[in-house]
Amino acid sequence: MPAFVPLRSSWRWLVCGLLLLATMINYMDRLTLNLLAEHISKELDLNNAQYGTIEAGFALAFAGGAIVFGFLVDRFNVFWVYPLAVLGWSLAGFCTGFATDFTSLLFFRILLGFAEAANWPCALKTTQHILEPGERPMGNSILQSGAALGAVLIPLVMLVLFVESRPETWRTPFFVVGAAGALWVVLWWGLLRPTDLHVDHSHEAHPGQAPGSAPISGLVIRRFLALIVLVVTINMTWHFIRAWGPKFLQSQHQFTQVQTNWFFTAYYIITDIGALSAGFVTLRLAQGGMPVHTSRVLVFFFCAALTLLLLIVPMQSNPMVLVALLLIVGFGALGVFPNYYSFSQDLTKRHQGKLTGVLSCLCWIAMAAWQQSIGWIVEGTHSYTLAFLISGLAPLIGLAALLLLWGSTREPVVHTADVEGDVDAARLSSTPAAKATEATA
């Protein structure tokens, strides 16, 4: 397998900045409903079980979209697929402002989930193409931090566009946020050209072997299973707080909408710091001589350990302690993602879109069941305790699966000299890790 395409360093990181913006818009469209859930539920007469069904519908649509877009980005140039997807989910978010009942809200939410699924296959295909392995955790942390940045901005948007004394104004943020995608498309097509992300895979097959017909080894299967467990468990924590955090604070601790908005502004700032810190520390450890895989596992463990604090959140009655615990959890909850993405990028280059799509599909099927289960739990017990316990333990369970199934790694050490300027592709592709990855593609 050829190494990444050597391109100007400044241009590569600028592209990563665009990926951050796309993820930011993605999350702003997604979180508008979550932050306004209590008000929308009252106006449209929705109960907790129906809200869980809406979140489950989003998740199942996301699962289907992940498969479709995963195959599309391996078949067609990301240069075209990505902006069309951004326009698609922005339109779906805009139309959500016209919902009048449970059915119409569910319909628009399903459309949003399907289109938003394109973001990660497209973004990871891009960072894999323009960054070398040692740089990818940093690039992935930049794109993933867009989720936190979008989540930071959307409560501020609510403060301007939504008036709590006039609940009917909940529709306005959907219109404003939904219109934001068009600007990103202009920036994308202004910075890149179709040739920038074109990958020729015709040379990747082994001699005498048809392209794409390389056998799948037992090691690849084990690592794929590890990635399935990993992606499901880290998302259980992240999406529980995303979807149910506002309702928990307002129904269990009597937070006002303004207080909820300000808390989640702070929360997502901390999660952004967590994602960027995870990528930066992993990069520095690798540059300092630690094997790349080891540095990723170590940073992942630290972030996953922080989510254990969710186990004691339901016991808290002091709002200040509650807020402090959730902020610390947020740092770890998003900090695990950059290295998960990097683990997945080690498995294949040619089929990165399909791999990301399949993993996302399986993850979101699991999230649909998880969200519906939370709705039933809360509706039946009038308590969030069990959901907090499961969410707190989940990332460490994922890490245990990774350690059990991933197997030994022999990988090159990344030094500073390797990440500045052009890289000797022949030297990189001759390493044991590169050869092992090539065999799986």
Long-range contacts (C-beta under 8 A, 24 or more apart in sequence): 1-204, 1-349, 1-350, 1-429, 1-434, 1-437, 1-438, 1-441, 2-203, 2-204, 2-425, 2-429, 3-132, 3-423, 3-425, 3-428, 3-429, 3-434, 4-128, 4-129, 4-130, 4-131, 4-132, 4-133, 4-423, 5-129, 5-130, 5-199, 6-421, 6-422, 6-423, 6-425, 7-130, 7-196, 9-419, 9-420, 9-421, 12-130, 12-131, 12-139, 13-139, 13-142, 14-191, 15-126, 15-130, 15-191, 15-192, 16-127, 16-131, 16-139, 16-142, 16-143, 17-142, 18-184, 18-187, 18-188, 18-191, 19-123, 19-126, 19-127, 19-139, 19-142, 19-143, 19-146, 20-142, 20-143, 20-145, 20-146, 20-149, 21-146, 21-184, 21-187, 22-82, 22-86, 22-119, 22-122, 22-123, 22-143, 22-146, 22-184, 22-188, 23-119, 23-123, 23-143, 23-144, 23-145, 23-146, 23-147, 23-149, 23-150, 24-146, 24-147, 24-149, 24-150, 24-153, 25-86, 25-90, 25-150, 25-177, 25-180, 25-181, 25-184, 26-86, 26-89, 26-116, 26-119, 26-146, 26-147, 26-150, 27-146, 27-147, 27-148, 27-149, 27-150, 27-151, 27-154, 28-150, 28-151, 28-153, 28-154, 28-157, 28-177, 28-180, 29-89, 29-90, 29-92, 29-93, 29-112, 29-116, 29-177, 29-178, 30-58, 30-93, 30-112, 30-116, 30-242, 31-150, 31-151, 31-154, 31-242, 32-93, 32-96, 32-154, 32-173, 32-174, 32-177, 33-96, 33-109, 34-242, 34-243, 34-245, 34-246, 35-154, 35-155, 35-158, 35-246, 35-260, 35-261, 35-264, 36-158, 36-162, 36-170, 36-173, 37-246, 37-247, 38-246, 38-247, 38-250, 38-251, 38-257, 39-162, 39-164, 39-167, 39-170, 39-257, 40-105, 40-170, 42-167, 43-167, 43-168, 43-170, 44-99, 44-100, 44-101, 44-102, 44-105, 45-102, 46-102, 46-105, 47-379, 48-247, 48-375, 48-378, 48-379, 49-375, 49-376, 49-379, 50-102, 50-375, 51-247, 51-375, 52-371, 52-372, 52-373, 52-374, 52-375, 52-376, 52-378, 52-379, 53-106, 53-372, 53-375, 54-102, 54-105, 54-106, 54-109, 55-243, 55-368, 55-371, 55-372, 55-375, 56-367, 56-368, 56-369, 56-371, 56-372, 56-375, 57-106, 57-109, 57-110, 57-113, 57-368, 58-109, 58-110, 58-112, 58-113, 59-113, 59-364, 59-365, 59-367, 59-368, 59-370, 59-371, 60-110, 60-113, 60-364, 60-365, 60-368, 61-109, 61-110, 61-111, 61-112, 61-113, 61-114, 61-117, 62-113, 62-114, 62-116, 62-117, 62-360, 62-364, 62-367, 63-117, 63-360, 63-361, 63-362, 63-363, 63-364, 63-365, 63-368, 64-114, 64-117, 64-361, 65-113, 65-114, 65-115, 65-116, 65-117, 65-118, 66-117, 66-120, 66-121, 66-356, 66-357, 66-358, 66-359, 66-360, 66-361, 66-363, 66-364, 67-357, 67-358, 67-360, 67-361, 68-114, 68-117, 68-357, 69-117, 69-118, 69-121, 69-122, 69-353, 69-357, 70-121, 70-353, 70-354, 70-355, 70-356, 70-357, 70-358, 70-360, 70-361, 71-353, 71-354, 71-357, 72-118, 72-121, 72-353, 73-118, 73-121, 73-122, 73-125, 73-352, 73-353, 73-357, 74-125, 74-350, 74-351, 74-352, 74-353, 74-354, 77-194, 77-197, 77-198, 78-122, 78-125, 78-126, 78-129, 78-197, 79-192, 79-193, 79-194, 79-196, 79-197, 79-198, 80-194, 81-118, 81-122, 82-118, 82-122, 82-123, 82-126, 82-188, 83-184, 83-185, 83-188, 83-189, 85-115, 85-116, 85-118, 85-119, 85-122, 86-118, 86-119, 86-181, 86-184, 86-185, 86-188, 87-181, 87-182, 87-185, 88-115, 88-118, 89-115, 89-116, 89-118, 89-119, 89-181, 90-178, 90-179, 90-180, 90-181, 90-182, 91-115, 91-178, 91-181, 92-178, 93-174, 93-177, 93-178, 94-174, 94-175, 94-177, 94-178, 94-179, 95-174, 95-178, 96-174, 96-178, 97-171, 97-172, 97-173, 97-174, 97-175, 97-178, 98-171, 113-364, 117-357, 117-360, 117-364, 120-356, 120-360, 121-352, 121-353, 121-356, 121-357, 121-360, 122-353, 124-341, 124-344, 124-345, 124-352, 124-356, 125-197, 125-352, 125-353, 125-356, 126-197, 127-341, 127-345, 128-345, 128-349, 128-352, 129-197, 129-199, 130-197, 132-414, 132-418, 132-419, 132-423, 132-428, 133-292, 133-342, 133-345, 133-346, 133-411, 133-414, 133-433, 134-283, 134-286, 134-287, 134-292, 134-414, 134-418, 134-419, 135-283, 135-419, 136-341, 136-342, 136-345, 137-278, 137-279, 137-282, 137-283, 137-296, 137-338, 137-339, 137-341, 137-342, 138-279, 138-280, 138-282, 138-283, 138-338, 139-279, 140-279, 140-337, 140-338, 140-339, 140-341, 140-342, 140-345, 141-275, 141-276, 141-277, 141-278, 141-279, 141-280, 141-337, 141-338, 142-276, 142-279, 144-275, 144-334, 144-337, 144-338, 144-341, 145-272, 145-275, 145-276, 145-334, 147-268, 147-271, 147-275, 147-334, 148-268, 148-269, 148-271, 148-272, 148-274, 148-275, 148-334, 149-268, 149-272, 150-268, 151-242, 151-264, 151-267, 151-268, 151-271, 152-265, 152-268, 152-269, 152-272, 155-260, 155-261, 155-262, 155-264, 155-265, 156-261, 156-265, 158-257, 158-261, 159-258, 159-261, 162-257, 164-256, 164-257, 164-258, 201-350, 204-349, 204-350, 204-438, 204-441, 212-350, 212-351, 214-439, 214-440, 214-441, 216-440, 217-439, 217-440, 219-407, 220-347, 220-440, 222-405, 222-406, 222-407, 223-343, 223-346, 223-347, 223-405, 223-406, 223-407, 224-347, 224-355, 225-401, 225-405, 226-343, 226-401, 226-402, 226-404, 226-405, 226-406, 227-340, 227-343, 227-344, 227-347, 227-359, 228-359, 228-362, 228-363, 229-397, 229-398, 229-401, 229-402, 229-405, 230-340, 230-343, 230-398, 230-399, 230-401, 230-402, 231-340, 231-344, 231-359, 231-360, 231-362, 231-363, 231-398, 232-362, 232-363, 232-366, 232-367, 232-394, 232-398, 233-394, 233-395, 233-397, 233-398, 233-401, 234-304, 234-333, 234-336, 234-337, 234-340, 234-394, 234-395, 234-398, 235-363, 235-366, 235-367, 236-366, 236-367, 236-370, 236-390, 236-391, 236-394, 237-307, 237-310, 237-329, 237-333, 237-391, 237-392, 237-394, 237-395, 238-333, 238-334, 238-337, 239-367, 239-370, 239-371, 240-370, 240-374, 240-387, 240-388, 240-391, 241-267, 241-326, 241-329, 241-330, 241-333, 241-391, 243-371, 243-374, 244-374, 244-378, 244-384, 244-387, 245-326, 248-384, 252-384, 253-319, 253-322, 263-323, 263-326, 266-323, 266-327, 267-326, 267-327, 267-330, 268-330, 270-327, 270-328, 270-330, 270-331, 271-330, 271-331, 271-333, 271-334, 271-335, 272-334, 273-331, 274-303, 274-330, 274-331, 274-332, 274-333, 274-334, 274-335, 275-334, 275-335, 275-337, 275-338, 277-331, 277-335, 278-303, 278-335, 278-336, 278-337, 278-338, 278-339, 279-338, 282-338, 282-339, 282-342, 283-414, 286-413, 286-414, 287-414, 287-415, 287-416, 287-419, 289-413, 289-415, 290-413, 291-409, 291-411, 291-413, 292-411, 292-412, 292-413, 292-414, 292-433, 293-346, 293-406, 293-409, 293-411, 296-339, 296-342, 296-343, 297-339, 297-399, 297-402, 297-403, 299-335, 299-339, 300-336, 300-339, 300-340, 300-399, 300-402, 301-396, 301-399, 302-332, 302-335, 303-331, 303-332, 303-333, 303-335, 303-336, 303-395, 304-332, 304-336, 304-395, 304-396, 304-398, 304-399, 305-332, 305-396, 306-331, 306-332, 306-333, 306-335, 307-332, 307-333, 307-391, 307-392, 307-394, 307-395, 307-396, 308-392, 308-393, 308-396, 309-392, 310-388, 310-389, 310-391, 310-392, 311-388, 311-389, 311-392, 311-393, 313-388, 313-392, 314-383, 314-384, 314-385, 314-388, 314-389, 329-392, 332-395, 333-395, 336-395, 336-398, 343-402, 343-406, 346-433, 346-437, 347-437, 347-440, 348-437, 348-440, 348-441, 349-437, 349-441, 350-441, 351-441, 409-433, 410-436
